[in-house]
Amino acid sequence: MSYAYKLNEDVRHQPQGPQGRATTEPPMVYTIIQHMPIESDGRVRYRIRAKSEKIERVVTEDQLSYFQ
């Protein structure tokens, strides 16, 4: 399995609530800063950094979308 997003690419992250529920918060713009090891169940992970705040997260690819 390969990574869909490149390093230093801007993406939107849709936060999830408890147990994967959707939240009412709008998606934030982040930059891909690291490709993380792929999880044992095959999910691709990334380390991302917020553009507007000093926040870093590790997220799975299904939580991201391209930023236009």
C-alpha positions in Angstrom: 0.0 0.0 0.0 1.3 3.4 -0.8 0.8 6.9 0.5 -1.7 9.1 -1.2 -0.3 12.4 0.2 3.2 13.7 -0.3 5.5 15.4 2.4 4.8 19.1 2.7 1.5 18.8 1.0 -1.4 20.8 2.5 -4.5 18.7 3.4 -7.8 19.1 5.3 -8.3 17.1 8.5 -11.8 16.3 9.5 -11.8 15.7 13.3 -13.7 12.8 14.7 -15.5 12.7 18.0 -15.6 9.8 20.4 -15.7 6.3 18.8 -15.3 7.8 15.3 -18.4 9.9 15.4 -18.5 13.0 13.2 -18.0 16.3 14.9 -19.5 19.7 14.1 -16.0 21.4 14.0 -15.0 22.5 10.5 -12.0 20.8 8.9 -8.6 22.5 9.5 -5.7 22.9 7.1 -2.6 20.9 8.0 0.7 20.1 6.3 2.0 16.5 6.0 5.3 16.4 7.9 6.0 12.6 8.1 4.8 9.3 6.7 4.2 7.0 9.6 4.5 3.2 9.5 1.4 1.5 8.1 -0.7 -0.1 10.9 -1.1 -3.9 11.1 -4.6 -3.6 9.7 -3.3 -1.8 6.6 -4.4 1.7 7.5 -1.9 4.4 6.3 -0.9 7.0 8.8 0.6 10.5 8.7 2.0 13.0 11.1 0.5 16.4 10.3 1.0 20.0 11.6 -1.6 22.7 11.7 -1.0 25.8 9.6 -2.7 28.2 12.1 -1.7 26.7 15.5 1.2 24.7 17.0 -0.7 21.4 16.8 0.7 18.1 15.6 -1.4 14.9 15.2 -1.0 11.4 13.9 -4.0 10.6 11.7 -5.1 7.9 9.3 -5.5 8.6 5.6 -9.3 8.3 5.7 -9.4 11.4 8.0 -7.7 13.6 5.3 -8.8 15.2 2.0 -7.0 17.3 -0.5 -6.8 21.1 0.1 -7.8 23.2 -2.9 
